[in-house]
Amino acid sequence: EQPIVYFAQRSAVAAAQPFYDSTEIQKLVNGLHKYQPTASASGDGIRTLTAPGTVKIFASAPVAYSSDVYLNYIVKILEKSMQVYTPGTTTTVLRKSCAGTLKVENVLGPITVKDTEIQIGQDSARWSVPKSDIDFVCLSNTGRTANDAKYGASVACVLSKEAAALFRKMITKENLDACT
């Protein structure tokens, strides 16, 4: 929610405005595009007519067991380690995953946006970025808590170098539960 609001406000920059105004992104932002989640994850991609143009859609339905959409699907489909923002502490958020080559690190908060520090309890946003290389920003309706893992999830990853840089700026040594 908040990343979309932030992106909407950020889109006032001339270069980003045509992309934000595109039919495809407006459908995503306004919930008009229907994706049917399956028992496993769907990793559909769409190409918008307006640059930057690539959006990956991930959806998973609730299952009888807890399932972390980031660890079980997104890192595997994107083939990149992810840094996931879920406001909380190391006791309230699922543990980081440092085994293997594809890792999931937690960005716990607080975060700073423009000179304003946003405390953990003040924010309900859920976003993630690949740790390196690829410039997707992923916006989601779910984070990485034990409770989140019980429900279905939707994640939209937008390919935008400028947006990825803005979100990566919010990640610091102090708020990142990093793999070493």
FENJO-V342293 format. One record per residue. SS is DSSP state (H for helix, E for strand, - for the rest). OMEGA is omega in whole degrees, 0 to 359 (NA if undefined). D_LAST is the distance of its C-alpha to the last C-alpha in Angstrom with 1 decimal. Layout:
SS/OMEGA/D_LAST
SS/OMEGA/D_LAST
This chain:
-/182/30.6
H/177/29.5
H/179/27.6
H/177/30.9
H/180/32.9
H/180/30.6
H/179/31.0
H/179/34.7
H/180/35.1
H/185/33.0
-/176/35.2
-/175/38.1
-/187/36.8
H/184/39.4
H/183/37.0
H/187/35.3
H/180/38.5
H/178/40.0
H/181/36.9
H/181/36.7
H/183/40.4
-/182/40.4
H/184/41.8
H/181/38.8
H/178/36.4
H/176/39.1
H/178/39.4
H/183/35.7
H/184/35.7
H/175/39.0
-/182/38.3
-/181/41.1
-/184/39.3
-/174/39.3
-/181/36.6
-/178/37.3
-/179/34.2
E/180/34.3
-/170/33.0
-/183/30.2
-/172/28.7
E/180/30.6
E/182/28.8
E/174/31.9
E/174/31.8
E/177/34.6
E/180/35.6
-/180/37.3
-/183/40.2
-/180/38.9
-/3/36.0
-/163/33.0
-/182/34.1
E/177/31.4
E/175/30.4
E/180/28.6
E/176/29.7
E/176/27.9
E/175/29.8
E/180/29.6
-/175/32.3
-/178/32.0
-/185/31.9
-/180/32.7
-/178/29.1
-/182/26.1
-/179/24.4
-/184/21.4
H/181/22.6
H/183/19.2
H/186/17.5
H/186/20.8
H/191/22.4
H/180/21.0
H/181/17.9
H/181/20.3
H/178/23.2
H/183/21.5
-/179/19.2
-/171/16.4
-/184/13.1
E/171/14.2
E/189/13.5
E/178/16.2
E/173/18.1
E/182/19.6
-/179/21.0
-/179/20.2
-/180/18.1
-/177/15.5
-/182/18.8
-/182/20.7
E/177/18.2
-/182/17.1
-/174/13.8
-/178/10.9
E/185/10.9
-/181/8.0
-/177/10.7
-/183/12.4
-/180/12.3
-/186/13.1
-/173/10.6
E/178/11.9
E/181/10.2
E/169/12.7
E/191/14.5
-/184/16.4
-/357/18.8
-/177/20.9
E/178/21.1
E/177/23.5
E/184/26.0
-/177/28.3
-/182/28.6
E/177/28.7
E/180/26.0
E/182/26.0
-/183/25.3
H/183/23.8
H/182/27.3
H/190/28.9
-/176/27.1
-/181/27.4
-/175/25.9
E/180/23.5
E/178/21.9
E/175/18.9
E/172/18.1
E/183/16.4
-/180/13.2
-/173/15.2
-/189/18.5
-/188/20.8
-/173/22.3
E/166/23.0
E/182/23.1
E/178/23.4
E/189/25.6
E/173/26.1
-/183/28.2
-/177/25.5
-/182/22.1
-/174/19.7
E/178/21.6
-/179/23.3
-/179/26.5
H/185/25.6
H/180/24.8
H/188/28.4
-/175/30.0
-/183/30.3
E/173/28.2
E/179/29.0
E/175/26.6
E/180/28.0
E/183/25.8
E/178/27.7
E/180/27.1
-/181/27.4
H/181/25.7
H/180/27.1
H/179/26.1
H/179/22.5
H/179/22.3
H/180/23.8
H/179/21.4
H/178/18.3
H/181/19.8
-/181/19.5
-/181/15.7
-/176/14.5
-/184/11.8
-/183/14.2
-/181/14.6
E/172/11.3
E/192/9.5
-/170/6.3
-/182/3.8
-/NA/0.0
